[in-house]
Amino acid sequence: MAGTDTQTVTTAQAAICSRGVTRDFKAGQQTITVLHGIDVDIRAGELTYLVGESGSGRRR
């Protein structure tokens, strides 16, 4: 993606730091994993969006 800063952020630099995030949904008898082991670092002052369809679990 053009303009994306690919510099690595250390945990000490991150205002928000999450490691190993997972998200599962039940679909009848099945469990569907939609996120598996996601790591996120957000720096202070950085504008970040979390997008998804209505009911997709963004606010949990």
C-alpha positions in Angstrom: 0.0 0.0 0.0 1.5 3.4 -1.0 2.5 5.6 1.9 2.4 2.9 4.5 5.1 3.2 7.2 6.7 -0.3 7.5 9.0 0.7 10.3 9.0 -1.8 13.2 7.5 -0.5 16.4 8.8 -1.8 19.7 6.4 -2.5 22.6 7.9 0.4 24.5 7.0 2.8 21.6 3.4 1.5 21.2 0.5 3.3 22.9 -1.6 0.2 22.3 0.0 -3.2 22.0 -1.9 -6.5 21.5 -0.4 -9.9 20.9 -1.9 -13.1 19.7 -5.4 -11.8 19.2 -7.9 -14.4 18.0 -11.6 -14.3 17.2 -13.9 -17.2 16.7 -17.6 -17.4 15.7 -20.1 -20.2 16.1 -21.9 -21.3 12.9 -24.3 -24.1 13.9 -22.1 -26.9 15.2 -18.9 -25.4 13.6 -16.5 -22.9 15.1 -15.0 -20.5 12.5 -11.7 -18.8 13.3 -11.6 -15.4 11.6 -8.5 -14.0 13.4 -5.6 -16.2 14.5 -2.5 -14.9 16.3 -2.8 -11.2 15.1 -0.2 -8.8 16.6 -1.1 -5.1 16.7 1.0 -2.0 17.7 -0.5 1.5 17.5 1.7 4.5 18.2 0.6 7.6 20.1 -1.0 10.0 17.6 -1.4 7.4 14.9 -4.9 7.3 13.3 -6.1 3.7 13.0 -9.4 2.3 11.8 -11.0 -1.1 12.5 -13.6 -1.9 9.8 -16.0 -4.7 9.2 -19.6 -5.5 8.5 -22.3 -4.8 11.0 -22.3 -7.6 13.6 -18.7 -8.7 12.8 -17.5 -8.2 16.4 -15.5 -5.0 16.2 -16.6 -3.8 19.6 -15.8 -6.9 21.7 
